[in-house]
Amino acid sequence: MLAKTYGKLQTESPLSPYRAFVVQFRTETNVARGQVSGRVEHVVSGQATHFTSVKELLAFIGHVLSTVRAPPR
């Protein structure tokens, strides 16, 4: 499945660094139980925050994506 997904990604539009994030999870994270916490950072702007739930993680990503714009080509 990974190979198929990887091949599919190659045919889609390029991934923009303006939409890239680094996510670090704390050691106590347990995805199966819905327990996630850590730190997320937007690669280009350097904006970062800590999160203690998937909701907080996605809220930060959504906020950054709605405010940070890639330069015109």
C-alpha positions in Angstrom: 0.0 0.0 0.0 2.8 2.4 0.8 4.4 1.9 -2.7 1.1 2.6 -4.3 0.5 5.7 -2.3 4.1 6.8 -3.0 3.6 6.4 -6.7 0.4 8.3 -6.7 2.1 11.2 -4.9 4.6 11.4 -7.7 1.9 12.2 -10.3 0.2 14.9 -8.2 1.2 18.6 -8.0 4.4 19.4 -6.1 4.3 19.7 -2.4 4.8 23.4 -1.3 7.2 24.1 1.6 4.6 26.8 2.6 2.3 24.0 3.5 4.9 21.9 5.4 4.9 21.3 9.2 7.2 19.4 11.5 5.3 17.4 14.2 7.0 16.0 17.3 5.0 13.7 19.5 5.8 13.2 23.2 6.7 9.7 24.3 3.4 9.2 26.2 1.4 9.7 23.0 -0.9 6.7 22.4 -2.7 7.2 19.0 -4.8 4.0 19.5 -6.3 5.6 22.7 -6.6 9.1 21.1 -4.0 10.5 23.4 -1.6 12.8 21.5 0.6 15.6 22.7 3.7 17.3 21.4 4.9 20.3 19.4 4.1 21.4 15.8 6.1 24.0 13.8 5.4 25.5 10.4 8.6 25.1 8.3 8.7 28.4 6.5 7.4 30.9 9.1 8.7 29.2 12.2 5.4 29.6 14.0 5.1 26.8 16.6 2.9 25.6 19.4 2.5 22.8 21.8 -0.7 20.6 21.6 -2.4 18.2 23.8 -5.0 16.8 21.4 -5.6 16.2 17.7 -8.1 19.0 17.8 -5.5 21.5 19.0 -3.0 20.2 16.4 -5.4 20.6 13.5 -6.6 24.0 14.8 -3.0 25.3 14.7 -2.4 23.9 11.2 -5.7 25.3 9.9 -4.9 28.7 11.4 -1.4 28.8 9.8 -2.6 27.6 6.4 -5.3 30.3 6.4 -2.8 33.1 7.2 0.5 32.2 5.5 0.5 32.6 1.8 3.1 31.4 -0.7 4.7 34.1 -2.8 3.4 34.5 -6.4 5.1 32.5 -9.1 
